[in-house]
Amino acid sequence: MKALQYEGPKSEAAQNFKDQGNECIKEKKWSDAKEFYTNGIVLLRSTDEAKWDKPENMEDEEQKRLVLNEQLHINRARANLELSKLWYLRWFV
C-alpha cells in the first residue's frame, strides 16, 4: 500500500483514504474507518510535496484538498461518536 500511496496528486491519495473509511462505515467498522480518515488528514497536513505527482492545475488541487480535509474531519468525528456510543453501551447499559 505504501508504494501506491505516492501515485498521483495528494488529493487522490486522500480521496482513497476517505473512500476506504466510507467502506468501513458501511460495515460499521468504526475503528478502522477512524484510522483511514486520520491517515487522510495526516497526509493532507504533510508538507513534503516532492513525493507526489504535480497536479495539472494547482488551484483545483488546493480546492480539492480543502474540501477533502473538511470531509475527513467530519467523517472521523462521526466514527468517534459511534465509538463513544459503543463504549457507553458497553459500560453503562
TORPA-4810 file (N, C-alpha, C, O; in nm, 3 decimals):
<nodes>
NODE_1_0.082_-0.120_0.000_0.000_0.000_0.000_0.086_0.126_0.000_0.049_0.226_-0.062_M
NODE_2_0.199_0.122_0.068_0.286_0.240_0.071_0.329_0.282_-0.069_0.335_0.401_-0.099_K
NODE_3_0.361_0.185_-0.154_0.405_0.217_-0.289_0.294_0.288_-0.367_0.322_0.381_-0.442_A
NODE_4_0.172_0.245_-0.350_0.060_0.306_-0.420_0.026_0.443_-0.363_-0.033_0.526_-0.432_L
NODE_5_0.062_0.467_-0.239_0.025_0.590_-0.171_0.078_0.714_-0.242_0.015_0.819_-0.238_Q
NODE_6_0.193_0.704_-0.307_0.256_0.821_-0.366_0.226_0.838_-0.515_0.286_0.923_-0.580_Y
NODE_7_0.134_0.761_-0.569_0.097_0.778_-0.708_-0.011_0.885_-0.719_-0.106_0.884_-0.640_E
NODE_8_0.003_0.974_-0.813_-0.096_1.079_-0.833_-0.076_1.193_-0.735_0.014_1.190_-0.651_G
NODE_9_-0.160_1.295_-0.748_-0.152_1.408_-0.655_-0.203_1.370_-0.516_-0.270_1.267_-0.499_P
NODE_10_-0.172_1.451_-0.419_-0.213_1.426_-0.281_-0.363_1.408_-0.267_-0.409_1.324_-0.191_K
NODE_11_-0.440_1.487_-0.341_-0.586_1.480_-0.327_-0.638_1.342_-0.365_-0.736_1.295_-0.305_S
NODE_12_-0.576_1.276_-0.461_-0.621_1.141_-0.500_-0.595_1.041_-0.388_-0.679_0.955_-0.360_E
NODE_13_-0.479_1.051_-0.325_-0.447_0.960_-0.216_-0.539_0.985_-0.097_-0.585_0.890_-0.033_A
NODE_14_-0.565_1.111_-0.066_-0.655_1.145_0.044_-0.797_1.095_0.014_-0.866_1.045_0.103_A
NODE_15_-0.839_1.108_-0.111_-0.971_1.059_-0.152_-0.978_0.908_-0.133_-1.082_0.855_-0.093_Q
NODE_16_-0.869_0.839_-0.162_-0.864_0.695_-0.145_-0.883_0.658_0.003_-0.959_0.566_0.034_N
NODE_17_-0.815_0.728_0.093_-0.834_0.703_0.236_-0.979_0.729_0.276_-1.037_0.653_0.354_F
NODE_18_-1.037_0.836_0.224_-1.177_0.868_0.256_-1.269_0.757_0.206_-1.359_0.714_0.278_K
NODE_19_-1.248_0.711_0.084_-1.331_0.604_0.028_-1.320_0.476_0.109_-1.420_0.408_0.133_D
NODE_20_-1.198_0.443_0.151_-1.180_0.322_0.233_-1.249_0.337_0.368_-1.309_0.243_0.418_Q
NODE_21_-1.240_0.456_0.426_-1.311_0.483_0.552_-1.461_0.471_0.534_-1.529_0.416_0.620_G
NODE_22_-1.512_0.521_0.423_-1.655_0.512_0.396_-1.701_0.367_0.383_-1.810_0.332_0.426_N
NODE_23_-1.617_0.284_0.323_-1.650_0.141_0.313_-1.657_0.078_0.453_-1.744_-0.003_0.481_E
NODE_24_-1.566_0.118_0.538_-1.567_0.066_0.676_-1.693_0.112_0.750_-1.751_0.036_0.828_C
NODE_25_-1.736_0.235_0.724_-1.858_0.287_0.788_-1.978_0.201_0.747_-2.062_0.168_0.830_I
NODE_26_-1.985_0.166_0.620_-2.096_0.083_0.572_-2.101_-0.051_0.647_-2.209_-0.107_0.668_K
NODE_27_-1.984_-0.100_0.685_-1.975_-0.228_0.755_-1.973_-0.210_0.907_-1.955_-0.306_0.982_E
NODE_28_-1.992_-0.085_0.952_-1.990_-0.049_1.095_-1.858_-0.086_1.162_-1.855_-0.126_1.279_K
NODE_29_-1.750_-0.072_1.087_-1.615_-0.092_1.142_-1.560_0.046_1.177_-1.476_0.102_1.107_K
NODE_30_-1.611_0.100_1.287_-1.586_0.239_1.325_-1.438_0.267_1.350_-1.387_0.371_1.308_W
NODE_31_-1.370_0.177_1.416_-1.229_0.198_1.448_-1.144_0.201_1.321_-1.054_0.285_1.308_S
NODE_32_-1.170_0.110_1.230_-1.097_0.109_1.103_-1.126_0.235_1.023_-1.036_0.294_0.963_D
NODE_33_-1.251_0.277_1.022_-1.289_0.399_0.950_-1.214_0.519_1.007_-1.159_0.601_0.932_A
NODE_34_-1.211_0.528_1.140_-1.140_0.638_1.205_-0.994_0.640_1.162_-0.938_0.747_1.137_K
NODE_35_-0.932_0.524_1.154_-0.792_0.516_1.115_-0.771_0.564_0.971_-0.677_0.639_0.944_E
NODE_36_-0.858_0.522_0.879_-0.845_0.567_0.740_-0.863_0.719_0.730_-0.786_0.785_0.661_F
NODE_37_-0.963_0.773_0.800_-0.984_0.917_0.795_-0.866_0.992_0.854_-0.824_1.095_0.802_Y
NODE_38_-0.812_0.941_0.964_-0.694_1.004_1.025_-0.576_1.001_0.930_-0.503_1.099_0.919_T
NODE_39_-0.555_0.889_0.861_-0.446_0.880_0.764_-0.462_0.984_0.654_-0.364_1.045_0.610_N
NODE_40_-0.584_1.005_0.609_-0.608_1.107_0.507_-0.577_1.248_0.557_-0.521_1.329_0.484_G
NODE_41_-0.614_1.275_0.682_-0.587_1.406_0.741_-0.437_1.428_0.754_-0.386_1.535_0.720_I
NODE_42_-0.367_1.328_0.803_-0.222_1.338_0.819_-0.156_1.359_0.683_-0.064_1.441_0.670_V
NODE_43_-0.201_1.287_0.585_-0.146_1.300_0.450_-0.162_1.444_0.400_-0.068_1.502_0.346_L
NODE_44_-0.281_1.501_0.417_-0.305_1.637_0.369_-0.223_1.741_0.446_-0.189_1.846_0.391_L
NODE_45_-0.190_1.712_0.571_-0.109_1.804_0.652_0.039_1.798_0.617_0.113_1.893_0.645_R
NODE_46_0.083_1.689_0.558_0.226_1.675_0.531_0.273_1.784_0.435_0.199_1.827_0.346_S
NODE_47_0.395_1.826_0.454_0.449_1.936_0.374_0.542_1.889_0.262_0.590_1.970_0.184_T
NODE_48_0.568_1.761_0.255_0.660_1.708_0.154_0.587_1.688_0.021_0.530_1.582_-0.004_D
NODE_49_0.590_1.789_-0.062_0.521_1.784_-0.191_0.600_1.706_-0.296_0.544_1.665_-0.398_E
NODE_50_0.729_1.684_-0.273_0.813_1.617_-0.372_0.773_1.471_-0.392_0.801_1.414_-0.498_A
NODE_51_0.709_1.410_-0.293_0.670_1.269_-0.303_0.554_1.249_-0.401_0.534_1.138_-0.451_K
NODE_52_0.481_1.352_-0.428_0.356_1.340_-0.503_0.371_1.391_-0.645_0.455_1.476_-0.674_W
NODE_53_0.289_1.336_-0.734_0.286_1.387_-0.871_0.231_1.529_-0.869_0.140_1.561_-0.793_D
NODE_54_0.289_1.612_-0.952_0.244_1.751_-0.961_0.111_1.755_-1.036_0.100_1.703_-1.147_K
NODE_55_0.009_1.818_-0.976_-0.121_1.826_-1.044_-0.115_1.921_-1.163_-0.031_2.011_-1.169_P
NODE_56_-0.205_1.900_-1.257_-0.209_1.986_-1.375_-0.250_2.128_-1.337_-0.196_2.226_-1.389_E
NODE_57_-0.346_2.138_-1.245_-0.395_2.269_-1.203_-0.388_2.277_-1.051_-0.467_2.213_-0.981_N
NODE_58_-0.293_2.355_-1.001_-0.271_2.361_-0.857_-0.388_2.427_-0.784_-0.416_2.392_-0.669_M
NODE_59_-0.458_2.520_-0.849_-0.574_2.582_-0.784_-0.684_2.479_-0.760_-0.745_2.477_-0.653_E
NODE_60_-0.709_2.395_-0.859_-0.808_2.288_-0.841_-0.764_2.189_-0.733_-0.845_2.144_-0.653_D
NODE_61_-0.636_2.158_-0.732_-0.581_2.066_-0.632_-0.600_2.122_-0.491_-0.642_2.050_-0.400_E
NODE_62_-0.571_2.250_-0.473_-0.587_2.312_-0.341_-0.733_2.310_-0.297_-0.762_2.286_-0.180_E
NODE_63_-0.825_2.335_-0.389_-0.967_2.331_-0.356_-1.010_2.190_-0.318_-1.085_2.172_-0.222_Q
NODE_64_-0.963_2.090_-0.391_-0.994_1.951_-0.359_-0.941_1.915_-0.220_-1.010_1.849_-0.141_K
NODE_65_-0.819_1.959_-0.191_-0.759_1.930_-0.060_-0.840_1.994_0.053_-0.861_1.932_0.157_R
NODE_66_-0.884_2.116_0.032_-0.963_2.187_0.134_-1.093_2.112_0.162_-1.127_2.089_0.278_L
NODE_67_-1.163_2.076_0.058_-1.290_2.004_0.073_-1.267_1.867_0.138_-1.340_1.828_0.229_V
NODE_68_-1.166_1.795_0.091_-1.136_1.664_0.148_-1.099_1.674_0.296_-1.140_1.589_0.376_L
NODE_69_-1.022_1.775_0.332_-0.983_1.793_0.471_-1.109_1.809_0.559_-1.119_1.749_0.666_N
NODE_70_-1.203_1.890_0.513_-1.328_1.909_0.588_-1.406_1.778_0.598_-1.454_1.742_0.705_E
NODE_71_-1.418_1.707_0.486_-1.493_1.581_0.485_-1.428_1.477_0.574_-1.497_1.405_0.646_Q
NODE_72_-1.296_1.468_0.569_-1.226_1.370_0.652_-1.246_1.399_0.801_-1.265_1.306_0.879_L
NODE_73_-1.240_1.526_0.840_-1.263_1.562_0.980_-1.407_1.530_1.023_-1.429_1.478_1.132_H
NODE_74_-1.503_1.561_0.939_-1.643_1.533_0.971_-1.665_1.383_0.983_-1.729_1.336_1.077_I
NODE_75_-1.613_1.308_0.888_-1.632_1.163_0.891_-1.562_1.100_1.010_-1.615_1.006_1.071_N
NODE_76_-1.444_1.151_1.045_-1.375_1.099_1.162_-1.454_1.130_1.290_-1.460_1.048_1.381_R
NODE_77_-1.514_1.247_1.294_-1.596_1.283_1.410_-1.713_1.186_1.424_-1.748_1.146_1.535_A
NODE_78_-1.774_1.150_1.312_-1.884_1.053_1.318_-1.835_0.918_1.370_-1.899_0.857_1.454_R
NODE_79_-1.720_0.873_1.320_-1.666_0.746_1.366_-1.638_0.753_1.516_-1.666_0.658_1.589_A
NODE_80_-1.582_0.864_1.563_-1.556_0.881_1.706_-1.686_0.880_1.787_-1.691_0.822_1.895_N
NODE_81_-1.789_0.943_1.734_-1.918_0.944_1.802_-1.973_0.802_1.815_-2.020_0.763_1.921_L
NODE_82_-1.967_0.727_1.709_-2.016_0.589_1.712_-1.933_0.503_1.808_-1.987_0.418_1.879_E
NODE_83_-1.802_0.525_1.811_-1.717_0.452_1.905_-1.751_0.487_2.049_-1.751_0.401_2.136_L
NODE_84_-1.781_0.615_2.074_-1.815_0.655_2.210_-1.951_0.597_2.251_-1.971_0.564_2.368_S
NODE_85_-2.043_0.585_2.157_-2.172_0.521_2.187_-2.151_0.376_2.225_-2.211_0.327_2.321_K
NODE_86_-2.066_0.308_2.151_-2.037_0.167_2.182_-1.973_0.154_2.319_-2.008_0.064_2.396_L
NODE_87_-1.880_0.244_2.351_-1.815_0.241_2.482_-1.918_0.264_2.592_-1.918_0.194_2.693_W
NODE_88_-2.006_0.361_2.571_-2.108_0.392_2.671_-2.200_0.271_2.692_-2.228_0.234_2.805_Y
NODE_89_-2.245_0.212_2.584_-2.335_0.097_2.594_-2.267_-0.021_2.664_-2.330_-0.094_2.740_L
NODE_90_-2.140_-0.036_2.638_-2.066_-0.148_2.699_-2.053_-0.129_2.850_-2.058_-0.227_2.924_R
NODE_91_-2.037_-0.005_2.897_-2.010_0.019_3.038_-2.132_0.060_3.120_-2.135_0.035_3.240_W
NODE_92_-2.230_0.122_3.058_-2.338_0.181_3.138_-2.476_0.124_3.111_-2.573_0.165_3.175_F
NODE_93_-2.488_0.035_3.020_-2.622_-0.021_2.992_-2.625_-0.168_3.027_-2.729_-0.233_3.011_V
</nodes>
